[in-house]
Amino acid sequence: MLPTVRSILELPVLREASPQLLGATSGLDTPVRWVHVTEVLDISGLLSGGELVLTTGLELEKNPNQTASFIQSLEDAAVSGLIVEVIGNRQRSLDALRMSALRSALPVIVVERRVRFVEITEIVHRMIVAEQLQRVERARDVHEAFTVLSLESAGTQEVVEQAAAMIGAPVVLEDLSHLVLAYSSRQLRTTELLADWERRSRTTPSPSATSRTGPEAWLQTPVGVRRQLWGRLVVPVALEDDEAAAMVLERAAQTLAINRLAERDRRELSHQAQAGLLNALRQPRGLSEGEAQARAAALGLRRSPFYVPIVFRSGGSASGASPEEADPAGDPLAGQQEERALLEHLARALKSVSGTALTASIRSGSVGMILAIPAKQLEDSTLQRLAHALAGDSPESGPPGPSMDGNGSGSHTEVAWSIGVGRLQGSLLEAAAGIDEASHVAETAATLSGDRKPFYRATDVRLRGLLALLRKDPRVQQFVESELAGVLHAEARGAGGYLELLGQYLELGGNKAALARSGYLSRPTLYARLGRLEELLAVDLDDAESRTSLHVALLLHRLRTL
Protein backbone atom coordinates (compact mmCIF):
# COMPACT_ATOMS: atom_id res chain seq x y z
CA MET A 1 0.00 0.00 0.00
CA LEU A 2 1.07 3.60 -0.58
CA PRO A 3 2.23 5.43 2.55
CA THR A 4 -0.43 7.55 4.24
CA VAL A 5 -0.16 10.90 5.96
CA ARG A 6 -0.46 9.10 9.29
CA SER A 7 2.36 6.66 8.52
CA ILE A 8 4.62 9.51 7.37
CA LEU A 9 4.04 11.36 10.64
CA GLU A 10 5.30 8.25 12.43
CA LEU A 11 8.72 8.55 10.74
CA PRO A 12 11.52 9.31 13.24
CA VAL A 13 12.58 12.39 11.27
CA LEU A 14 9.14 13.92 11.86
CA ARG A 15 8.50 12.57 15.35
CA GLU A 16 11.63 14.38 16.52
CA ALA A 17 10.16 17.63 15.21
CA SER A 18 7.05 17.28 17.43
CA PRO A 19 4.37 17.56 14.70
CA GLN A 20 1.00 19.05 15.65
CA LEU A 21 -2.18 18.32 13.73
CA LEU A 22 -4.42 21.30 13.19
CA GLY A 23 -8.06 20.62 12.41
CA ALA A 24 -9.77 17.32 11.57
CA THR A 25 -8.09 13.91 11.64
CA SER A 26 -10.27 12.37 8.93
CA GLY A 27 -7.67 12.84 6.21
CA LEU A 28 -4.74 11.21 8.01
CA ASP A 29 -5.29 7.88 6.21
CA THR A 30 -5.16 9.45 2.75
CA PRO A 31 -2.44 7.79 0.64
CA VAL A 32 0.51 9.91 -0.46
CA ARG A 33 1.59 9.55 -4.06
CA TRP A 34 4.50 12.04 -4.02
CA VAL A 35 6.18 14.77 -1.95
CA HIS A 36 6.30 18.38 -3.19
CA VAL A 37 8.41 21.10 -1.51
CA THR A 38 7.42 24.72 -2.20
CA GLU A 39 7.77 28.29 -0.96
CA VAL A 40 5.32 29.67 -3.53
CA LEU A 41 1.68 30.13 -2.61
CA ASP A 42 0.23 29.71 -6.10
CA ILE A 43 1.18 26.10 -6.98
CA SER A 44 -2.20 24.57 -7.80
CA GLY A 45 -1.24 24.31 -11.47
CA LEU A 46 1.81 22.22 -10.55
CA LEU A 47 -0.11 19.56 -8.64
CA SER A 48 -1.96 16.51 -9.94
CA GLY A 49 -3.39 15.13 -6.66
CA GLY A 50 -2.11 12.87 -3.92
CA GLU A 51 0.96 14.98 -3.02
CA LEU A 52 2.20 15.79 0.46
CA VAL A 53 3.21 19.48 0.36
CA LEU A 54 6.12 20.69 2.54
CA THR A 55 6.79 24.39 3.13
CA THR A 56 8.60 26.67 5.59
CA GLY A 57 5.61 29.04 5.47
CA LEU A 58 7.72 32.19 5.08
CA GLU A 59 5.31 33.55 2.47
CA LEU A 60 2.40 32.88 4.82
CA GLU A 61 4.20 34.87 7.53
CA LYS A 62 4.39 37.82 5.15
CA ASN A 63 0.74 37.48 4.07
CA PRO A 64 -1.30 35.69 6.80
CA ASN A 65 -4.51 36.70 5.05
CA GLN A 66 -3.65 34.39 2.14
CA THR A 67 -3.46 31.31 4.39
CA ALA A 68 -7.10 30.31 3.90
CA SER A 69 -6.97 30.67 0.10
CA PHE A 70 -3.67 28.76 0.00
CA ILE A 71 -5.08 25.81 1.97
CA GLN A 72 -8.28 25.89 -0.11
CA SER A 73 -6.28 25.76 -3.35
CA LEU A 74 -4.40 22.71 -2.07
CA GLU A 75 -7.66 21.03 -1.09
CA ASP A 76 -9.11 21.77 -4.54
CA ALA A 77 -6.02 20.16 -6.12
CA ALA A 78 -6.71 16.94 -4.09
CA VAL A 79 -3.47 17.25 -2.12
CA SER A 80 -3.08 14.57 0.59
CA GLY A 81 -1.69 16.85 3.30
CA LEU A 82 0.30 19.98 4.20
CA ILE A 83 3.28 20.19 6.57
CA VAL A 84 4.40 23.71 7.57
CA GLU A 85 7.60 24.47 9.44
CA VAL A 86 6.87 27.24 11.97
CA ILE A 87 10.02 28.20 13.88
CA GLY A 88 10.50 31.13 16.15
CA ASN A 89 8.04 33.86 17.05
CA ARG A 90 5.53 33.36 14.22
CA GLN A 91 2.29 33.48 16.15
CA ARG A 92 0.44 35.25 13.35
CA SER A 93 1.21 32.40 10.94
CA LEU A 94 0.26 29.79 13.52
CA ASP A 95 -3.09 31.43 14.32
CA ALA A 96 -3.94 31.82 10.63
CA LEU A 97 -3.06 28.20 9.95
CA ARG A 98 -5.15 26.99 12.89
CA MET A 99 -8.23 28.96 11.85
CA SER A 100 -7.99 27.91 8.21
CA ALA A 101 -7.35 24.24 9.10
CA LEU A 102 -10.52 24.12 11.21
CA ARG A 103 -12.55 25.04 8.14
CA SER A 104 -10.82 22.51 5.85
CA ALA A 105 -10.79 18.71 5.48
CA LEU A 106 -7.12 18.84 4.47
CA PRO A 107 -4.73 17.53 7.16
CA VAL A 108 -2.57 20.53 8.17
CA ILE A 109 0.47 19.73 10.32
CA VAL A 110 2.91 22.21 11.82
CA VAL A 111 6.35 21.45 13.18
CA GLU A 112 8.01 23.97 15.51
CA ARG A 113 11.47 22.47 15.18
CA ARG A 114 13.67 22.52 12.15
CA VAL A 115 13.32 19.44 9.97
CA ARG A 116 15.21 18.45 6.85
CA PHE A 117 12.70 18.42 4.04
CA VAL A 118 15.14 16.63 1.77
CA GLU A 119 15.35 13.75 4.25
CA ILE A 120 11.55 13.46 4.44
CA THR A 121 11.32 13.56 0.65
CA GLU A 122 13.98 10.91 0.25
CA ILE A 123 12.40 8.52 2.77
CA VAL A 124 8.84 8.91 1.48
CA HIS A 125 9.88 8.54 -2.15
CA ARG A 126 11.81 5.43 -1.23
CA MET A 127 8.67 4.04 0.43
CA ILE A 128 6.58 4.84 -2.66
CA VAL A 129 9.06 3.30 -5.05
CA ALA A 130 9.39 0.25 -2.81
CA GLU A 131 5.62 -0.13 -2.79
CA GLN A 132 5.49 0.16 -6.57
CA LEU A 133 8.32 -2.36 -6.90
CA GLN A 134 6.46 -4.68 -4.56
CA ARG A 135 3.38 -4.42 -6.77
CA VAL A 136 5.45 -5.11 -9.88
CA GLU A 137 6.99 -8.15 -8.21
CA ARG A 138 3.58 -9.32 -7.06
CA ALA A 139 2.17 -8.85 -10.57
CA ARG A 140 5.08 -10.89 -11.92
CA ASP A 141 4.45 -13.66 -9.38
CA VAL A 142 0.74 -13.71 -10.23
CA HIS A 143 1.50 -13.73 -13.95
CA GLU A 144 3.99 -16.58 -13.63
CA ALA A 145 1.68 -18.67 -11.45
CA PHE A 146 -1.30 -18.43 -13.77
CA THR A 147 0.85 -18.79 -16.89
CA VAL A 148 1.99 -22.17 -15.56
CA LEU A 149 -1.64 -23.12 -14.92
CA SER A 150 -2.48 -22.11 -18.49
CA LEU A 151 0.37 -24.12 -19.97
CA GLU A 152 -0.56 -27.14 -17.87
CA SER A 153 -4.26 -26.79 -18.81
CA ALA A 154 -5.05 -26.88 -15.11
CA GLY A 155 -8.55 -27.77 -14.02
CA THR A 156 -11.08 -25.19 -12.92
CA GLN A 157 -10.81 -26.13 -9.25
CA GLU A 158 -7.02 -25.76 -9.29
CA VAL A 159 -7.24 -22.28 -10.80
CA VAL A 160 -9.82 -21.18 -8.23
CA GLU A 161 -7.74 -22.56 -5.36
CA GLN A 162 -4.65 -20.72 -6.64
CA ALA A 163 -6.59 -17.45 -6.77
CA ALA A 164 -7.94 -17.96 -3.24
CA ALA A 165 -4.45 -18.72 -1.92
CA MET A 166 -2.96 -15.56 -3.48
CA ILE A 167 -5.79 -13.35 -2.26
CA GLY A 168 -6.02 -15.02 1.12
CA ALA A 169 -9.82 -15.12 0.98
CA PRO A 170 -12.61 -17.35 -0.34
CA VAL A 171 -13.16 -17.37 -4.12
CA VAL A 172 -16.21 -18.72 -5.93
CA LEU A 173 -16.64 -19.41 -9.66
CA GLU A 174 -20.24 -19.44 -10.86
CA ASP A 175 -21.90 -19.70 -14.27
CA LEU A 176 -24.48 -17.36 -15.80
CA SER A 177 -27.27 -19.34 -14.12
CA HIS A 178 -25.75 -18.51 -10.71
CA LEU A 179 -24.72 -22.13 -10.12
CA VAL A 180 -21.39 -22.70 -8.36
CA LEU A 181 -18.87 -24.43 -10.63
CA ALA A 182 -15.91 -24.37 -8.21
CA TYR A 183 -14.92 -22.71 -4.97
CA SER A 184 -12.24 -22.44 -2.32
CA SER A 185 -13.60 -21.53 1.09
CA ARG A 186 -10.27 -20.80 2.81
CA GLN A 187 -11.02 -19.69 6.38
CA LEU A 188 -14.82 -19.84 5.97
CA ARG A 189 -16.89 -22.98 6.42
CA THR A 190 -18.43 -24.21 3.19
CA THR A 191 -21.93 -24.02 4.69
CA GLU A 192 -21.35 -20.38 5.55
CA LEU A 193 -19.79 -19.48 2.22
CA LEU A 194 -22.43 -21.12 0.01
CA ALA A 195 -25.49 -20.58 2.19
CA ASP A 196 -28.45 -19.49 -0.01
CA TRP A 197 -25.94 -18.79 -2.75
CA GLU A 198 -28.27 -18.60 -5.74
CA ARG A 199 -30.55 -16.00 -4.13
CA ARG A 200 -27.63 -13.91 -2.91
CA SER A 201 -25.97 -14.12 -6.31
CA ARG A 202 -29.09 -13.06 -8.20
CA THR A 203 -29.31 -9.91 -6.09
CA THR A 204 -25.72 -9.02 -7.02
CA PRO A 205 -25.48 -7.38 -10.47
CA SER A 206 -22.72 -8.54 -12.81
CA PRO A 207 -20.47 -5.59 -13.73
CA SER A 208 -18.71 -5.32 -17.07
CA ALA A 209 -15.36 -4.88 -15.29
CA THR A 210 -13.84 -5.86 -11.97
CA SER A 211 -15.60 -4.03 -9.13
CA ARG A 212 -17.63 -4.44 -5.96
CA THR A 213 -21.40 -4.56 -6.40
CA GLY A 214 -24.56 -5.79 -4.72
CA PRO A 215 -25.93 -5.61 -1.19
CA GLU A 216 -22.97 -7.60 0.17
CA ALA A 217 -20.41 -5.64 -1.89
CA TRP A 218 -18.91 -8.69 -3.60
CA LEU A 219 -15.64 -8.16 -5.44
CA GLN A 220 -16.09 -9.85 -8.80
CA THR A 221 -14.77 -10.08 -12.34
CA PRO A 222 -16.41 -11.54 -15.46
CA VAL A 223 -15.03 -14.76 -16.96
CA GLY A 224 -14.97 -15.27 -20.72
CA VAL A 225 -13.64 -13.71 -23.90
CA ARG A 226 -15.01 -10.29 -24.81
CA ARG A 227 -18.72 -10.78 -25.38
CA GLN A 228 -18.51 -14.54 -24.91
CA LEU A 229 -18.91 -14.46 -21.13
CA TRP A 230 -19.88 -17.65 -19.35
CA GLY A 231 -19.37 -16.94 -15.64
CA ARG A 232 -17.82 -14.74 -12.97
CA LEU A 233 -15.26 -15.03 -10.17
CA VAL A 234 -16.41 -13.69 -6.81
CA VAL A 235 -14.71 -12.78 -3.54
CA PRO A 236 -17.71 -12.44 -1.21
CA VAL A 237 -15.83 -10.90 1.75
CA ALA A 238 -14.13 -7.62 2.62
CA LEU A 239 -10.39 -7.31 1.92
CA GLU A 240 -7.56 -5.03 2.94
CA ASP A 241 -6.31 -4.54 -0.61
CA ASP A 242 -8.98 -4.74 -3.31
CA GLU A 243 -6.57 -3.61 -6.00
CA ALA A 244 -4.20 -6.53 -5.46
CA ALA A 245 -7.10 -8.97 -5.22
CA ALA A 246 -8.60 -7.58 -8.44
CA MET A 247 -5.33 -8.24 -10.25
CA VAL A 248 -5.38 -11.88 -9.11
CA LEU A 249 -9.06 -12.32 -10.01
CA GLU A 250 -8.56 -10.89 -13.49
CA ARG A 251 -5.55 -13.11 -14.17
CA ALA A 252 -7.45 -16.15 -12.88
CA ALA A 253 -10.39 -15.26 -15.14
CA GLN A 254 -8.05 -15.05 -18.13
CA THR A 255 -6.60 -18.46 -17.30
CA LEU A 256 -10.05 -20.03 -17.00
CA ALA A 257 -11.10 -18.52 -20.34
CA ILE A 258 -7.90 -19.63 -22.10
CA ASN A 259 -8.11 -23.15 -20.67
CA ARG A 260 -11.73 -23.45 -21.75
CA LEU A 261 -10.88 -22.36 -25.30
CA ALA A 262 -7.92 -24.76 -25.36
CA GLU A 263 -10.14 -27.61 -24.18
CA ARG A 264 -12.62 -26.79 -26.92
CA ASP A 265 -9.80 -26.82 -29.49
CA ARG A 266 -8.66 -30.23 -28.23
CA ARG A 267 -12.21 -31.54 -28.56
CA GLU A 268 -12.43 -30.10 -32.07
CA LEU A 269 -9.22 -31.91 -33.06
CA SER A 270 -10.55 -35.15 -31.59
CA HIS A 271 -13.86 -34.73 -33.44
CA GLN A 272 -12.01 -34.10 -36.71
CA ALA A 273 -9.84 -37.18 -36.25
CA GLN A 274 -12.87 -39.34 -35.47
CA ALA A 275 -14.78 -37.93 -38.45
CA GLY A 276 -11.87 -38.79 -40.76
CA LEU A 277 -11.65 -42.35 -39.45
CA LEU A 278 -15.42 -42.88 -39.59
CA ASN A 279 -15.48 -41.80 -43.23
CA ALA A 280 -12.57 -44.12 -43.98
CA LEU A 281 -14.36 -47.03 -42.30
CA ARG A 282 -17.54 -46.41 -44.31
CA GLN A 283 -15.52 -46.38 -47.55
CA PRO A 284 -12.66 -48.78 -46.68
CA ARG A 285 -10.96 -49.03 -50.11
CA GLY A 286 -8.60 -51.79 -49.11
CA LEU A 287 -8.64 -51.05 -45.36
CA SER A 288 -8.39 -54.35 -43.46
CA GLU A 289 -10.28 -55.16 -40.27
CA GLY A 290 -7.04 -55.33 -38.31
CA GLU A 291 -5.90 -51.91 -39.51
CA ALA A 292 -9.35 -50.49 -38.81
CA GLN A 293 -9.25 -51.89 -35.27
CA ALA A 294 -5.77 -50.46 -34.68
CA ARG A 295 -6.70 -46.99 -35.93
CA ALA A 296 -9.92 -46.98 -33.92
CA ALA A 297 -8.10 -48.10 -30.76
CA ALA A 298 -5.69 -45.19 -31.19
CA LEU A 299 -8.71 -42.85 -30.99
CA GLY A 300 -10.09 -44.50 -27.86
CA LEU A 301 -12.45 -47.19 -29.23
CA ARG A 302 -11.77 -50.31 -27.20
CA ARG A 303 -11.58 -53.60 -29.12
CA SER A 304 -14.87 -55.42 -28.48
CA PRO A 305 -16.67 -58.50 -29.78
CA PHE A 306 -19.63 -56.43 -30.98
CA TYR A 307 -20.25 -52.98 -32.46
CA VAL A 308 -23.50 -51.08 -32.98
CA PRO A 309 -23.95 -48.40 -35.68
CA ILE A 310 -26.04 -45.47 -34.42
CA VAL A 311 -27.12 -42.19 -36.00
CA PHE A 312 -28.52 -39.17 -34.16
CA ARG A 313 -30.78 -37.05 -36.36
CA SER A 314 -31.93 -33.56 -35.37
CA GLY A 315 -35.64 -32.78 -35.54
CA GLY A 316 -37.63 -35.48 -33.78
CA SER A 317 -40.63 -34.54 -31.71
CA ALA A 318 -39.56 -30.93 -31.33
CA SER A 319 -40.21 -30.10 -34.97
CA GLY A 320 -41.68 -33.25 -36.43
CA ALA A 321 -39.42 -33.04 -39.48
CA SER A 322 -35.87 -33.17 -40.59
CA PRO A 323 -33.87 -29.94 -40.39
CA GLU A 324 -34.09 -29.33 -44.12
CA GLU A 325 -37.90 -29.55 -44.06
CA ALA A 326 -38.37 -27.70 -40.81
CA ASP A 327 -36.24 -24.75 -41.82
CA PRO A 328 -35.02 -24.77 -45.41
CA ALA A 329 -33.35 -21.44 -44.97
CA GLY A 330 -32.00 -22.27 -41.52
CA ASP A 331 -28.74 -20.92 -40.25
CA PRO A 332 -26.01 -23.47 -41.14
CA LEU A 333 -23.82 -22.12 -38.35
CA ALA A 334 -26.57 -22.80 -35.82
CA GLY A 335 -26.77 -26.37 -37.13
CA GLN A 336 -23.03 -26.83 -36.71
CA GLN A 337 -23.23 -25.48 -33.17
CA GLU A 338 -26.04 -27.93 -32.35
CA GLU A 339 -23.98 -30.82 -33.71
CA ARG A 340 -20.93 -29.71 -31.72
CA ALA A 341 -23.06 -29.46 -28.59
CA LEU A 342 -24.38 -32.97 -29.24
CA LEU A 343 -20.87 -34.35 -29.72
CA GLU A 344 -19.78 -32.85 -26.40
CA HIS A 345 -22.85 -34.15 -24.63
CA LEU A 346 -22.40 -37.62 -26.12
CA ALA A 347 -18.85 -37.65 -24.78
CA ARG A 348 -20.25 -37.01 -21.29
CA ALA A 349 -23.04 -39.54 -21.79
CA LEU A 350 -20.55 -42.24 -22.81
CA LYS A 351 -18.77 -41.78 -19.50
CA SER A 352 -22.03 -42.41 -17.66
CA VAL A 353 -22.53 -45.73 -19.49
CA SER A 354 -18.84 -46.72 -19.29
CA GLY A 355 -18.72 -47.13 -23.06
CA THR A 356 -16.35 -46.20 -25.85
CA ALA A 357 -17.32 -45.07 -29.33
CA LEU A 358 -16.29 -43.31 -32.50
CA THR A 359 -18.52 -40.28 -32.94
CA ALA A 360 -18.59 -37.70 -35.73
CA SER A 361 -20.88 -35.60 -37.85
CA ILE A 362 -21.67 -37.50 -41.05
CA ARG A 363 -23.77 -34.82 -42.76
CA SER A 364 -25.80 -31.76 -41.89
CA GLY A 365 -28.16 -32.56 -39.03
CA SER A 366 -26.81 -36.10 -38.50
CA VAL A 367 -24.17 -37.46 -36.11
CA GLY A 368 -22.92 -41.01 -36.56
CA MET A 369 -21.54 -43.34 -33.88
CA ILE A 370 -20.03 -46.80 -33.70
CA LEU A 371 -20.56 -48.02 -30.14
CA ALA A 372 -18.46 -50.86 -28.72
CA ILE A 373 -20.52 -53.49 -26.85
CA PRO A 374 -18.75 -56.11 -24.68
CA ALA A 375 -21.65 -58.61 -24.89
CA LYS A 376 -24.72 -59.05 -27.07
CA GLN A 377 -26.98 -59.19 -24.00
CA LEU A 378 -25.91 -55.65 -23.04
CA GLU A 379 -26.98 -54.03 -26.30
CA ASP A 380 -30.49 -52.89 -25.34
CA SER A 381 -29.57 -51.83 -21.79
CA THR A 382 -26.58 -49.84 -23.03
CA LEU A 383 -28.66 -48.12 -25.72
CA GLN A 384 -31.36 -47.32 -23.15
CA ARG A 385 -28.86 -45.77 -20.77
CA LEU A 386 -27.22 -43.81 -23.58
CA ALA A 387 -30.60 -42.48 -24.76
CA HIS A 388 -31.58 -41.52 -21.22
CA ALA A 389 -28.23 -39.85 -20.62
CA LEU A 390 -28.64 -37.88 -23.84
CA ALA A 391 -32.11 -36.81 -22.71
CA GLY A 392 -30.66 -35.62 -19.40
CA ASP A 393 -32.40 -38.32 -17.32
CA SER A 394 -29.13 -39.64 -15.89
CA PRO A 395 -27.67 -37.70 -12.97
CA GLU A 396 -24.18 -38.63 -14.05
CA SER A 397 -24.66 -37.24 -17.53
CA GLY A 398 -25.00 -33.64 -16.49
CA PRO A 399 -27.28 -31.13 -18.17
CA PRO A 400 -28.13 -31.28 -21.86
CA GLY A 401 -25.37 -30.07 -24.07
CA PRO A 402 -25.24 -26.30 -24.45
CA SER A 403 -25.57 -24.81 -27.89
CA MET A 404 -23.13 -21.91 -27.80
CA ASP A 405 -24.82 -18.76 -28.99
CA GLY A 406 -23.28 -15.66 -30.40
CA ASN A 407 -21.95 -14.50 -27.06
CA GLY A 408 -20.71 -17.93 -26.09
CA SER A 409 -22.60 -17.83 -22.93
CA GLY A 410 -23.35 -21.50 -22.95
CA SER A 411 -27.10 -21.04 -22.98
CA HIS A 412 -29.04 -24.32 -23.31
CA THR A 413 -31.03 -24.82 -26.48
CA GLU A 414 -33.55 -27.67 -26.52
CA VAL A 415 -32.78 -29.66 -29.66
CA ALA A 416 -34.59 -32.99 -30.12
CA TRP A 417 -32.54 -35.82 -31.60
CA SER A 418 -34.03 -39.02 -33.04
CA ILE A 419 -31.83 -42.08 -32.56
CA GLY A 420 -31.61 -44.69 -35.28
CA VAL A 421 -29.86 -48.00 -34.52
CA GLY A 422 -28.43 -50.40 -37.09
CA ARG A 423 -27.79 -54.11 -36.71
CA LEU A 424 -25.32 -55.45 -34.17
CA GLN A 425 -22.13 -56.54 -35.94
CA GLY A 426 -19.06 -58.48 -34.93
CA SER A 427 -16.85 -56.53 -37.30
CA LEU A 428 -15.92 -52.86 -37.08
CA LEU A 429 -16.06 -52.44 -40.87
CA GLU A 430 -19.48 -54.11 -41.06
CA ALA A 431 -20.73 -51.82 -38.29
CA ALA A 432 -19.45 -48.80 -40.23
CA ALA A 433 -21.33 -50.05 -43.31
CA GLY A 434 -24.49 -50.16 -41.16
CA ILE A 435 -24.33 -46.39 -40.58
CA ASP A 436 -26.43 -45.87 -43.73
CA GLU A 437 -29.20 -48.11 -42.39
CA ALA A 438 -29.10 -46.37 -39.02
CA SER A 439 -29.24 -42.99 -40.80
CA HIS A 440 -32.34 -44.08 -42.73
CA VAL A 441 -34.00 -45.23 -39.51
CA ALA A 442 -33.13 -42.01 -37.67
CA GLU A 443 -34.38 -39.84 -40.53
CA THR A 444 -37.64 -41.75 -40.64
CA ALA A 445 -38.01 -41.66 -36.84
CA ALA A 446 -37.70 -37.87 -36.99
CA THR A 447 -40.96 -37.79 -38.98
CA LEU A 448 -42.95 -39.95 -36.55
CA SER A 449 -45.59 -38.38 -34.37
CA GLY A 450 -47.12 -39.56 -31.11
CA ASP A 451 -45.26 -41.22 -28.25
CA ARG A 452 -41.53 -41.33 -28.86
CA LYS A 453 -39.23 -44.28 -28.26
CA PRO A 454 -35.76 -43.83 -26.79
CA PHE A 455 -34.33 -45.26 -30.04
CA TYR A 456 -35.56 -46.88 -33.23
CA ARG A 457 -34.56 -49.89 -35.30
CA ALA A 458 -35.52 -50.79 -38.86
CA THR A 459 -38.33 -53.00 -37.51
CA ASP A 460 -39.89 -49.91 -35.88
CA VAL A 461 -40.26 -47.91 -39.10
CA ARG A 462 -40.97 -50.59 -41.76
CA LEU A 463 -43.37 -49.29 -44.48
CA ARG A 464 -43.19 -45.76 -43.10
CA GLY A 465 -39.43 -45.93 -43.46
CA LEU A 466 -39.68 -46.86 -47.13
CA LEU A 467 -42.21 -44.13 -47.75
CA ALA A 468 -40.01 -41.60 -45.96
CA LEU A 469 -37.27 -42.33 -48.49
CA LEU A 470 -39.65 -41.98 -51.44
CA ARG A 471 -41.78 -39.05 -50.30
CA LYS A 472 -39.84 -36.43 -52.30
CA ASP A 473 -40.10 -38.31 -55.59
CA PRO A 474 -42.43 -36.35 -57.95
CA ARG A 475 -44.06 -39.59 -59.10
CA VAL A 476 -44.91 -40.48 -55.50
CA GLN A 477 -46.30 -36.99 -54.92
CA GLN A 478 -48.45 -37.36 -58.04
CA PHE A 479 -49.73 -40.70 -56.71
CA VAL A 480 -50.79 -39.02 -53.45
CA GLU A 481 -52.57 -36.21 -55.28
CA SER A 482 -54.47 -38.59 -57.56
CA GLU A 483 -55.52 -40.94 -54.74
CA LEU A 484 -56.67 -38.24 -52.32
CA ALA A 485 -57.70 -35.53 -54.79
CA GLY A 486 -61.42 -35.57 -53.93
CA VAL A 487 -60.86 -35.35 -50.17
CA LEU A 488 -58.11 -32.72 -50.46
CA HIS A 489 -60.31 -30.53 -52.65
CA ALA A 490 -63.18 -30.89 -50.18
CA GLU A 491 -60.86 -29.93 -47.33
CA ALA A 492 -59.70 -26.90 -49.32
CA ARG A 493 -63.36 -25.81 -49.78
CA GLY A 494 -63.95 -26.01 -46.05
CA ALA A 495 -65.69 -29.38 -45.91
CA GLY A 496 -63.34 -30.65 -43.24
CA GLY A 497 -63.22 -33.90 -41.35
CA TYR A 498 -63.16 -36.34 -44.26
CA LEU A 499 -59.36 -36.80 -44.24
CA GLU A 500 -59.46 -37.57 -40.53
CA LEU A 501 -62.41 -39.92 -41.05
CA LEU A 502 -60.50 -41.74 -43.79
CA GLY A 503 -57.51 -42.17 -41.48
CA GLN A 504 -59.62 -43.58 -38.65
CA TYR A 505 -61.45 -45.93 -41.01
CA LEU A 506 -58.23 -47.30 -42.51
CA GLU A 507 -56.48 -47.67 -39.14
CA LEU A 508 -59.43 -49.79 -37.91
CA GLY A 509 -59.11 -52.05 -40.97
CA GLY A 510 -62.43 -50.93 -42.47
CA ASN A 511 -64.43 -52.01 -39.39
CA LYS A 512 -67.47 -49.73 -39.46
CA ALA A 513 -68.85 -50.92 -36.12
CA ALA A 514 -65.57 -50.20 -34.33
CA LEU A 515 -65.39 -46.81 -36.05
CA ALA A 516 -68.92 -45.94 -34.87
CA ARG A 517 -68.01 -46.84 -31.29
CA SER A 518 -64.75 -44.89 -31.33
CA GLY A 519 -66.39 -41.79 -32.82
CA TYR A 520 -69.58 -41.91 -30.72
CA LEU A 521 -71.62 -41.77 -33.95
CA SER A 522 -74.82 -43.53 -34.79
CA ARG A 523 -74.51 -46.05 -37.58
CA PRO A 524 -76.84 -44.18 -39.97
CA THR A 525 -74.80 -41.01 -39.54
CA LEU A 526 -71.53 -42.89 -40.02
CA TYR A 527 -72.76 -44.75 -43.09
CA ALA A 528 -73.90 -41.48 -44.60
CA ARG A 529 -70.49 -39.89 -44.07
CA LEU A 530 -68.69 -42.96 -45.43
CA GLY A 531 -70.92 -42.86 -48.46
CA ARG A 532 -69.99 -39.24 -49.05
CA LEU A 533 -66.32 -40.19 -48.57
CA GLU A 534 -66.62 -42.88 -51.25
CA GLU A 535 -68.13 -40.29 -53.60
CA LEU A 536 -65.25 -37.88 -53.01
CA LEU A 537 -62.64 -40.58 -53.54
CA ALA A 538 -64.55 -42.35 -56.34
CA VAL A 539 -63.57 -45.77 -54.95
CA ASP A 540 -65.21 -48.67 -53.14
CA LEU A 541 -63.99 -48.60 -49.53
CA ASP A 542 -64.93 -52.24 -49.07
CA ASP A 543 -62.26 -53.19 -51.62
CA ALA A 544 -59.08 -54.32 -49.82
CA GLU A 545 -56.73 -53.14 -52.56
CA SER A 546 -58.40 -49.71 -52.61
CA ARG A 547 -57.98 -49.41 -48.85
CA THR A 548 -54.29 -50.40 -49.13
CA SER A 549 -53.67 -47.84 -51.85
CA LEU A 550 -55.46 -45.12 -49.89
CA HIS A 551 -53.57 -46.04 -46.71
CA VAL A 552 -50.20 -45.71 -48.48
CA ALA A 553 -51.27 -42.38 -49.99
CA LEU A 554 -52.44 -41.13 -46.61
CA LEU A 555 -49.18 -42.13 -44.94
CA LEU A 556 -47.22 -40.29 -47.62
CA HIS A 557 -49.45 -37.24 -47.25
CA ARG A 558 -48.85 -37.18 -43.48
CA LEU A 559 -45.09 -37.57 -43.97
CA ARG A 560 -45.12 -34.67 -46.42
CA THR A 561 -47.14 -32.36 -44.16
CA LEU A 562 -45.36 -33.11 -40.87
SULMO-V820428 format. One line per field, one symbol per residue. phi: phi as a letter, one per 30 degrees, with the letter a starting at -180 (. if undefined). burial: + if it has 9 or more other C-alpha atoms within 8 Angstrom, else -. A space follows every 10 residues. Layout:
# SULMO-V820428
phi->???
burial->???
This chain:
# SULMO-V820428
phi->.ddceddddd dedcddchdb dcidcdcdcd dccacbcabc dcbedccbji dcccadiddd ddbedcdddd dddddddidd abccdccidb dddddddddd ddcbdddcbc bcbdbddddd eddddddddd dddddddddd dddddddddd ddhddedddd dddddddiad bbcbcdcicd caabdhddde dddcdhdddd dddcdcddbd acbidchddb bdckchdcdb aacbcdbdbd bddddddddd dddddddddd dddddddddd dddddddddd ddbdhjdddd ddddddddcj dddbdbbcdb bccdkhddbi adedddaecd dddddddddd dddddddddd ddchcbacba dcaeibbcbc cdbdaddcdd dddddddddd didcdddide edcdddcidi ddcdcdbdcc cdddbcbddd dddddddddd ddddddcdci dccdabcddd cheddddddc dcdedddded dddceddddd dddjddjddd dddddddcii ddddddddch cddedddddd dddddddibc dddddddddd dddddddddd cd
burial->-++++--++- --+++-+++- ++++--++-- ++++++-++- ------++++ +++++-+-++ +--+--++-+ +++++-++++ +++++++--+ --++-+++-+ ++-+++++++ +++-+----+ +--++-++-- +---+---+- -++--++-++ ---+--+-++ +-+++++-++ ++++++-+-+ -+++++---- --+---+--- +--+--+--+ +-++--++++ ++++---+++ +++++++--- ---+++++++ +++++++++- -+----+--+ +++++-+++- ++-+----+- -++-+++-++ ++--++++++ +++++++-++ ++++-+---+ ----++++++ ++++++-+++ +++-++++++ ++--++++++ +++----++- -+++++++++ -+-+--+--+ ++++---+++ ++---+++++ ++-+++++++ +++++-++++ ++++++++-- ----++++-- +--++-+++- +----++-++ --++++++-+ +------++- -+++++-+-+ ----++---- +----+---- --++-++--- +----++-++ +-+++++-+- --
